[in-house]
Structures are given as structure tokens and as C-alpha cells.
Amino acid sequence: MAQLKEWTKVFRARKWMKRAEPVLPLWHGYIGYKYGLFDVLGSGATQAEAQIRLKQPLTTEALSRWFEVGLAVGHLKKKDLRYTATRHVLPELSKSDDRSIGFMLSELMELHLPALFSYPQFLEDGQQKTFNGEEHGDIVAETSALVETVAFPAVRHIIRSQNVTSLLDIGCAYGGYLRKIHEALPELRLAGIDIEESVIAEAKRRDTTGEIDFVVGDIKSFEVKETYDGVMMNNILYYFPKEERLRLLEGVRRFVKDAGTVILVTPLRDSEYGAPFSAAFNAFMTLHDNLYPLPGKQELTEQLHAAGFENVSISPFLKEGAWYIVTANATS
């Protein structure tokens, strides 16, 4: 019986080790992206040559271990003493290629996982952290751009079907939605507002037309100078606690013309899709004193009605992440 128990423990331990194995490619990919290692291996290099090509010197022994892990997880190939990056990490984890998604690994490894690993301390002392939007604003904006790509066809359809001629994007980040809308519908009057100066500066830089009005501002205190047929908000709701979310939506209503349209792109909790993501997302939010749990469908619908909207529609567009597009019309 004792021997059976020991073997049962071994079996269970091996099972959990197997579950942890996917962390290794993430870790290796993140390190390679952060220091530009995959780029210096593009045409092949020895470890010594790679060290010379790097923009900053790295510890030789630690770098050797990185090469070993790269071979083990299939990110690198070796012939004689020369290493090359495999096709599935270039251009995906390149520092210099526009197709790279390395920033997503940076957000995961530098922001989300460290926060979740600190959860035991939070459970014990209840002390929340403060999310530094200025520090992480640029990388969050980059990952938001991936969501934009998936959501945009639906957003474009809504704009056309609702006969929107002017649109304000609240929390516009790098202006990805607005640039795509301007390209598809150049006759629309477009404006974007974001609280982070660095993000707005980058949005202006990326807008080569100069025809989109980008401004720095806080929706909670921003003065309403004009109203719009449509107002968008993307990835914003979790910056407001439940009791303030209603006031936020009431503030949004001030920018929307009567019978105009509000478009929200947001993950939702208690979703029939992407439950692991939304649950982990809420754990991350709860860990911070300036981030708040996601709303559910019913809660958000009730708050939109209370804020002066009707005809609420909630549709999934990125099911694995519990992402939804929510639309509603401003009451007259």
C-alpha cells in the first residue's frame, strides 16, 4: 500500500510537471525578444558572435543556458557551432519586424504573471498594488492593437449601419481604430482622447494624414465642446469600480447625440466563452487598487439603461478571450 501511494505521488507530480512545460517556450521567447537575440541569429551566429552583435553585453554563462533551452524547445537550430532561429520565432519575436508579437510576451511576463505570482502575499495581508499606467501604457496599447484587428470589421459594419458621420474614441490608445476607420470611411469626422501623453504622442505620429483630432484628457473631467453620432470606448470599463461605471456611462452619454450610438469593446465576466481568461483577468484586476473586476452582461445592460441608452446588443467577437462588442442607442 505504501509503495502504491508513492507511485501515485510520482504520477501526479509528472502530470503537473507536464502542465508547467509550456512556460519554457514563453520564457525563452520573452528573453530572446527583450534582448534582440533572435534578430542577431537571423543569418546564423556562434555564441561569441551573437554576444558581439548585441546592443548590450550579457553574462556569458547565462546566455549559454538560454541557447541550450532554445534548442530544447525548438526555437533554435544548431549546426557545428552556429545557431539560427527557427522560422516560427522569426518574424514573430523579432525586435525589428512590424509583424512581431513579442510585445505580447513582454506584457505577459513583465506585468500579468509577476502580479499573479504575488497573489499569495495579497491573500495573506490584503495589500493591493497600484497599476502604473504611465509605465505600462505603451505595451498595453500594443496588445490592444491586436484586439482592434479582430474587432474592426464588426465596428465598421456598425458605423455604416447606424449612419455615423462623426465619431469620438475615448481611450483611443495609438488610434488604431480611428486610422482604420479613416481609411475605410474618409468622410467621417474623427477624434480620439487618451489620458496618457506618451500614447497620444504616438497616436499623432502614426496618423500620417493629420486629419484625426487627438487630444490628451481624462473623460471624468473632460469638457464637452461638441457631440458625436457615435462614441467608442475600448478596454476602459475595468478602470472604474462598479459604482463609478454608471457615472462614466452617463458622462459618455453627454458626448452622444440623441439616437446616436455607443460602441464598447470589452471583455466580460461570467461569459459562456473564454472563462479561464476572464477569471484570471479579474484576479489581476482585484490585485490592484486602481483596477476593477469586469462587469457581466446583465450588470452592463442595466447600467447602460440607467445612463440613458436603449437597444443594448452584446455580441462576442474573440471568444477565447471573452471579448465582446456592445452597442446601444442614446435615448431622445
HUGI-V764136 format. One record per residue. N is the residue number from 0. RES is the residue in one small letter. PHI is phi in radians with two decimals (NA if undefined). NEAR is the number of other C-alpha atoms within 10 Angstrom. Layout:
n-><N	N>
res-><RES	RES>
phi-><PHI	PHI>
near-><NEAR	NEAR>
//
This chain:
n-><0	1	2	3	4	5	6	7	8	9	10	11	12	13	14	15	16	17	18	19	20	21	22	23	24	25	26	27	28	29	30	31	32	33	34	35	36	37	38	39	40	41	42	43	44	45	46	47	48	49	50	51	52	53	54	55	56	57	58	59	60	61	62	63	64	65	66	67	68	69	70	71	72	73	74	75	76	77	78	79	80	81	82	83	84	85	86	87	88	89	90	91	92	93	94	95	96	97	98	99	100	101	102	103	104	105	106	107	108	109	110	111	112	113	114	115	116	117	118	119	120	121	122	123	124	125	126	127	128	129	130	131	132	133	134	135	136	137	138	139	140	141	142	143	144	145	146	147	148	149	150	151	152	153	154	155	156	157	158	159	160	161	162	163	164	165	166	167	168	169	170	171	172	173	174	175	176	177	178	179	180	181	182	183	184	185	186	187	188	189	190	191	192	193	194	195	196	197	198	199	200	201	202	203	204	205	206	207	208	209	210	211	212	213	214	215	216	217	218	219	220	221	222	223	224	225	226	227	228	229	230	231	232	233	234	235	236	237	238	239	240	241	242	243	244	245	246	247	248	249	250	251	252	253	254	255	256	257	258	259	260	261	262	263	264	265	266	267	268	269	270	271	272	273	274	275	276	277	278	279	280	281	282	283	284	285	286	287	288	289	290	291	292	293	294	295	296	297	298	299	300	301	302	303	304	305	306	307	308	309	310	311	312	313	314	315	316	317	318	319	320	321	322	323	324	325	326	327	328	329	330	331>
res-><m	a	q	l	k	e	w	t	k	v	f	r	a	r	k	w	m	k	r	a	e	p	v	l	p	l	w	h	g	y	i	g	y	k	y	g	l	f	d	v	l	g	s	g	a	t	q	a	e	a	q	i	r	l	k	q	p	l	t	t	e	a	l	s	r	w	f	e	v	g	l	a	v	g	h	l	k	k	k	d	l	r	y	t	a	t	r	h	v	l	p	e	l	s	k	s	d	d	r	s	i	g	f	m	l	s	e	l	m	e	l	h	l	p	a	l	f	s	y	p	q	f	l	e	d	g	q	q	k	t	f	n	g	e	e	h	g	d	i	v	a	e	t	s	a	l	v	e	t	v	a	f	p	a	v	r	h	i	i	r	s	q	n	v	t	s	l	l	d	i	g	c	a	y	g	g	y	l	r	k	i	h	e	a	l	p	e	l	r	l	a	g	i	d	i	e	e	s	v	i	a	e	a	k	r	r	d	t	t	g	e	i	d	f	v	v	g	d	i	k	s	f	e	v	k	e	t	y	d	g	v	m	m	n	n	i	l	y	y	f	p	k	e	e	r	l	r	l	l	e	g	v	r	r	f	v	k	d	a	g	t	v	i	l	v	t	p	l	r	d	s	e	y	g	a	p	f	s	a	a	f	n	a	f	m	t	l	h	d	n	l	y	p	l	p	g	k	q	e	l	t	e	q	l	h	a	a	g	f	e	n	v	s	i	s	p	f	l	k	e	g	a	w	y	i	v	t	a	n	a	t	s>
phi-><NA	-1.10	-1.15	-1.09	-1.10	-1.11	-1.20	-1.13	-1.11	-1.08	-1.05	-1.16	-1.12	-1.11	-1.10	-1.27	-1.09	-1.13	-1.13	-1.43	-1.01	-1.07	-1.17	-1.07	-1.06	-1.09	-1.08	-1.14	-1.11	-1.08	-1.09	-1.08	-1.23	-0.99	-1.81	1.20	-1.20	-1.15	-1.15	-1.27	-1.72	-0.94	-1.77	1.67	-2.87	-1.35	-1.07	-1.16	-1.16	-1.09	-1.06	-1.17	-1.32	-1.17	-1.31	-2.43	-1.22	-2.09	-1.06	-1.03	-1.14	-1.11	-1.14	-1.08	-1.14	-1.09	-1.07	-1.08	-1.13	-1.02	-1.16	-1.19	-1.67	1.47	-1.49	-2.22	-2.15	-2.30	-2.32	1.03	-1.85	-1.76	-1.95	-2.33	-1.41	-1.31	-1.09	-1.44	-1.89	-2.09	-1.62	-0.98	-2.06	-1.41	-1.40	-2.01	-1.83	-1.12	-1.48	-1.16	-2.04	-1.03	-1.06	-1.16	-1.15	-1.08	-1.10	-1.14	-1.43	-1.72	-2.04	-1.28	-1.14	-1.00	-1.13	-1.18	-1.20	-1.51	-1.05	-0.97	-1.12	-1.12	-1.09	-1.41	-1.95	1.23	-1.47	-1.48	-1.60	-1.97	-1.28	-1.63	-1.13	-1.18	-1.22	-1.81	-1.02	-1.16	-1.27	-1.14	-1.11	-1.12	-1.22	-1.10	-1.09	-1.15	-1.12	-0.98	-1.04	-1.30	-1.39	-1.00	-0.95	-1.20	-1.09	-1.05	-1.09	-1.10	-1.04	-1.19	-1.21	-1.66	0.97	-1.32	-1.99	-2.48	-2.50	-1.98	-1.84	-1.58	1.34	-1.28	0.96	-1.45	1.36	-1.04	-1.05	-1.13	-1.14	-1.14	-1.12	-1.10	-1.17	-1.41	-2.33	-1.14	-1.40	-1.27	-1.54	-2.17	-2.52	-2.39	-2.30	-2.58	-1.39	-1.66	-1.07	-1.12	-1.21	-1.14	-1.04	-1.22	-1.06	-1.14	-1.12	-1.35	-1.44	-1.26	-1.41	1.22	-1.76	-1.81	-1.57	-1.83	-2.39	-1.53	-3.08	-1.92	-0.99	-1.19	-2.21	-1.27	-1.34	-1.45	-1.78	-2.70	-1.94	-2.31	-1.17	-2.46	-2.30	-1.90	-2.44	-2.22	1.00	-1.98	-1.03	-1.36	-1.52	-2.26	-1.17	-0.94	-1.21	-1.56	-1.12	-1.11	-1.13	-1.07	-1.15	-1.12	-1.13	-1.07	-1.01	-1.14	-1.54	-1.74	-1.14	-0.94	1.25	-1.26	-2.11	-1.86	-2.16	-1.98	-1.99	-2.78	-1.34	-2.29	-1.48	0.94	-1.52	-1.32	-2.12	1.03	-1.02	-1.04	-1.12	-1.15	-1.17	-1.15	-1.05	-1.17	-1.09	-1.08	-1.09	-1.12	-1.20	-1.95	-1.45	-2.15	-2.23	-2.44	-1.01	-1.17	-1.39	-1.65	-1.05	-1.12	-1.06	-1.17	-1.06	-1.10	-1.23	-1.11	-1.07	-1.15	-1.49	1.85	-2.12	-2.46	0.96	-1.27	-2.23	-2.24	-2.30	-1.31	-2.31	-2.38	-1.10	-1.14	-1.89	1.00	-1.61	-2.31	-1.86	-2.00	-2.19	-2.78	-1.86	-1.25	-1.24	-1.41>
near-><5	7	8	9	10	11	11	12	12	11	12	12	12	12	11	10	11	10	10	10	11	11	10	14	16	16	17	17	24	22	20	24	24	17	17	20	24	28	24	22	21	16	11	19	19	16	16	12	13	20	18	13	15	14	11	9	12	12	8	12	8	9	17	13	10	18	19	11	17	22	16	13	15	13	21	20	15	15	10	6	10	16	23	20	26	17	11	11	20	18	20	17	27	25	21	11	13	9	12	16	19	23	21	18	20	21	17	16	16	13	16	16	13	12	18	15	10	12	18	10	11	17	11	8	8	11	13	16	16	11	15	10	13	12	9	13	16	18	17	18	19	18	17	18	17	13	19	18	12	12	19	17	13	12	20	15	11	17	20	11	9	14	13	17	15	18	25	25	23	22	24	27	30	26	27	21	23	28	20	16	20	18	12	11	15	12	11	17	18	22	20	25	22	22	19	18	14	16	23	23	15	14	24	19	12	14	18	10	11	10	14	19	15	24	18	17	18	14	16	11	8	11	11	11	7	9	18	21	23	26	26	23	19	20	19	16	24	20	16	17	16	18	9	13	20	19	16	19	21	18	17	23	23	18	21	25	19	17	16	24	28	29	20	22	24	21	26	29	21	15	20	11	18	18	17	14	19	22	18	13	21	19	16	20	22	18	23	17	13	17	19	20	22	25	21	13	16	10	11	21	21	14	20	24	19	14	21	18	26	19	13	16	14	15	13	20	18	16	16	14	20	22	24	22	20	20	23	21	25	24	17	10>
//
